[in-house]
Amino acid sequence: MSAGPARLYTRLMMRFLRGLEMPNYITLGNWTEQGIKTVKESPKRADAVTALANKLGAKMQIFYTMGRYDIVALTEAPNDDVAMQLLLEIGKLGNVKTQTLKAWTTSEATKVISKVSP
């Protein structure tokens, strides 16, 4: 493949992949009394939650943090329904209380902002 077609292929693939971007969610979590009492089990729980996210078609990264929140998770899910289901599954386990924010990348926000009337 020469340079011209290769560049065109790359541009088309990038355009296609941008169309496949999933919504982003930021989840802020704090241990419940139950969760902190069994904190040594939290790595196993984190692995199980990540596996569940994958099963639902989502991707989740979990970070242990210091400060106001004990855990922060970054999630990409196909839609709000999948994100909600995942968070409800996490919540019903009783180990963390969460607050979730829907997030837009700069490129996604730029599209929305461009539609704002002058």
N, C-alpha and C positions, 0 to 999 in steps of 0.2 A: 504494500500500500504506500503510495507516495505521500509527501508531506501535505498536499492539498486535501485529498480525501481523508487522511488521518485526522487533520484538524477539524474537518467538517464532522467526522464521526464523533470526535471528542466533544464538540459543541452540542451535537444532537443528544449524546448520552447524558451530558450534564443537564441539559434542558429536561430530558425525560426523568432523571433522578430528582430534580427539584420538584417535579410534579408529584413525586412519591413521598415527599416530606410529610411526616406525621406531626400532629399537634404535640406540643411540649407542655409538661406540667412540672412544677416545683412543689415538693411536699416538705413541710417543716414538721418535725415530730419531737415529742417529748415522751420520756418513759412514764408509764403509769406505775402505780405502786407494785403491781404484779410484774411489770416489765423490768423494773430495776432490781427486784428481788431475784429474778432469774436471768440477770444480765449475762452470765456466762454462757447461756444458751443463745444469746442474740446472734452470733455469727451463723449458727445453723438456721435460725429463723430468717436471717437476711438472705441466705442461699435459697431457702424455700420460697421466699417472696419473689426473688429474682427469677427462679424457675417458673413460678406461676405467671409472672409477667410475660415471659417468653411463650408460655403455653397459650396465653390470650392474644399473642401477636404484638406485644409491647416490649419495650426495652427499658430496664430500670437500673440506674446506678445508685448505690446507697453509700452515703458518707457519714461517719461518726464525727460529731462536731463538739466543740467547746463553746460555751456562751449560752445565749438564750434558748437555743434548741439543741437537743441531744443527737438528732439525726436529721439529715437533709437528703432527699432523694430527687434525682432528676429522671423523669420518665418521658418516653415517647410512646404514645398509644395511637392506634388507628382512629379513634374517635373518643368523644366524651363518655359514651356509654361504657366502653372498655376501661377507661381510666376510673370511672366511678365504681365499676364492679371490682377492680383490683383494690381500690382503696377501702371498699366495704369489706372485702375478704381480709385485708390487713386489720381493719378496725375491730372486726368481730373476735379476733384472737385476744384482744384486751391488753396487749403489751405496750402499745404506743397510742397517744392521741395525736391526731394530725390536723394540719391546716394545709390546703392545697391551692395553689395559684396556677391558673392557665397562663402560659407564657408564649410570646411570639419572638421569633428570631428577628434580627434587624431587617433582613430581606423581606420577611413576612409582614412586619410592621410597616415597612416602606410602602408596600402595596396598599395597605389600608389607609395610611396617612395620605397617599396620593389622591384618594377619593374624597378627602375632607374638602368641603366647599370653601372658597376664598373668603 
